[in-house]
Amino acid sequence: YDGTPVGEHRLDLVVDGRVVVELKACKAIEDIHFATARSYLKATGLRLALVVNFAKPLLDVRRVILTAR
């Protein structure tokens, strides 16, 4: 806060300095996973994230776009 670090982020991947990739292995992608991805986007200044879930027979990929407010 106010120039003092208050926590840390540990991103799974950043591809080409443009896309944050959040890797999951859970039953379903939930709202908290989207919130985490948005938090990473705000912290990095990037606009695009992918939340990828490997726990299903078919790969589940969801896109998160940070829009200006």
C-alpha positions as CSV (number, residue, x, y, z in Angstrom):
1,Y,0.0,0.0,0.0
2,D,1.2,3.5,-0.9
3,G,4.6,2.2,-2.2
4,T,4.9,-0.7,0.3
5,P,4.4,-4.2,-1.0
6,V,1.5,-6.0,0.6
7,G,1.6,-9.4,-1.1
8,E,3.0,-11.4,-3.9
9,H,1.6,-13.0,-7.1
10,R,3.0,-16.2,-8.6
11,L,1.9,-16.4,-12.2
12,D,2.0,-19.8,-13.9
13,L,3.1,-18.5,-17.3
14,V,3.4,-15.3,-19.3
15,V,3.6,-15.9,-23.0
16,D,5.5,-13.5,-25.2
17,G,5.1,-10.8,-22.5
18,R,1.4,-10.5,-23.6
19,V,-0.7,-13.3,-22.2
20,V,-1.0,-14.5,-18.7
21,V,-1.8,-18.3,-18.5
22,E,-3.3,-19.6,-15.3
23,L,-3.1,-23.5,-15.2
24,K,-5.7,-25.4,-13.2
25,A,-6.5,-29.1,-12.5
26,C,-9.9,-28.9,-10.8
27,K,-13.4,-30.2,-11.4
28,A,-14.6,-26.9,-12.9
29,I,-13.3,-23.4,-13.5
30,E,-15.0,-21.2,-10.9
31,D,-15.4,-17.5,-10.3
32,I,-12.4,-17.4,-8.0
33,H,-10.2,-18.5,-10.9
34,F,-11.4,-15.6,-13.0
35,A,-10.8,-13.2,-10.1
36,T,-7.3,-14.5,-9.7
37,A,-6.6,-14.0,-13.5
38,R,-8.0,-10.5,-13.4
39,S,-5.8,-9.7,-10.4
40,Y,-2.8,-10.9,-12.3
41,L,-3.7,-8.8,-15.3
42,K,-4.1,-5.7,-13.1
43,A,-0.7,-6.4,-11.4
44,T,1.1,-6.9,-14.7
45,G,-0.6,-4.2,-16.8
46,L,-1.6,-6.9,-19.4
47,R,-5.0,-7.2,-20.9
48,L,-5.4,-10.9,-21.8
49,A,-5.4,-14.1,-19.7
50,L,-6.2,-17.7,-20.3
51,V,-7.5,-20.0,-17.6
52,V,-6.7,-23.6,-18.6
53,N,-8.2,-26.6,-16.8
54,F,-6.5,-30.0,-17.4
55,A,-8.7,-32.0,-15.1
56,K,-11.4,-32.9,-17.8
57,P,-11.2,-35.3,-20.7
58,L,-11.4,-32.3,-23.0
59,L,-9.2,-29.3,-22.3
60,D,-11.2,-26.4,-20.9
61,V,-9.8,-23.0,-21.8
62,R,-11.5,-19.7,-20.8
63,R,-10.4,-16.2,-21.9
64,V,-10.3,-13.3,-19.5
65,I,-10.0,-9.8,-20.9
66,L,-9.2,-6.8,-18.7
67,T,-11.2,-3.8,-19.9
68,A,-10.6,-0.2,-18.9
69,R,-13.0,1.2,-16.3
